[in-house]
Amino acid sequence: MKIVAEPENLKPRRFIIKQDKAAGFYLLVYENGHCIRDHLQDTIEQAMSAAFEMYEVPKESWQAET
């Protein structure tokens, strides 16, 4: 599972939440194509909340990547 957010007001940053079945959900922060931060959370909801609290990523901006 992988969901992505690329809010216009936060570009060039890109945010990805990726599931690791053994650990939980990683919130990955990319800037100019390079991962600059990662945060491990227990649930996808916690990862989305962390993205909002730390980076102001709107919860409605997340979309499944195909």
C-alpha positions in Angstrom: 0.0 0.0 0.0 1.2 3.4 -0.9 -0.5 6.8 -0.9 0.9 10.1 -2.1 0.4 13.8 -1.4 1.8 16.7 -3.5 0.1 19.9 -2.3 0.9 22.9 -4.5 1.8 25.1 -1.5 4.4 22.6 -0.3 6.2 21.9 -3.6 9.0 20.8 -4.3 8.1 18.5 -1.4 6.3 15.2 -2.0 4.9 13.0 0.8 4.4 9.3 0.7 2.9 6.9 3.2 4.1 3.4 2.6 3.2 0.3 4.6 5.8 -2.0 6.0 3.9 -5.1 7.2 6.5 -5.9 9.8 6.9 -2.3 11.2 3.9 -0.1 10.5 3.5 2.9 8.2 6.3 5.1 7.0 5.7 8.8 6.3 8.4 9.6 3.8 9.2 13.2 2.9 10.9 13.9 -0.4 12.4 17.1 -1.6 13.7 17.5 -5.2 13.5 13.7 -5.6 15.5 12.9 -2.4 14.1 11.4 0.8 15.0 13.9 3.5 12.9 12.5 6.4 11.1 9.4 7.5 8.7 8.9 10.3 7.4 5.5 11.5 3.8 5.4 12.7 1.5 2.5 13.8 -1.4 3.3 11.6 -2.1 5.1 8.3 -4.3 7.6 10.2 -1.4 8.4 12.6 0.9 8.9 9.6 -1.6 11.3 8.0 -2.0 13.2 11.2 1.8 13.4 11.6 2.1 14.8 8.1 -0.5 17.4 9.0 1.0 18.3 12.3 4.6 18.5 11.2 4.3 19.6 7.5 0.8 21.0 7.2 -0.2 18.4 4.6 -4.0 18.6 4.2 -5.6 15.2 4.9 -7.8 15.5 1.7 -4.6 15.7 -0.5 -3.7 12.0 0.0 -4.4 9.8 -3.0 -3.6 6.1 -3.8 -0.7 5.7 -6.2 -1.4 3.3 -9.0 
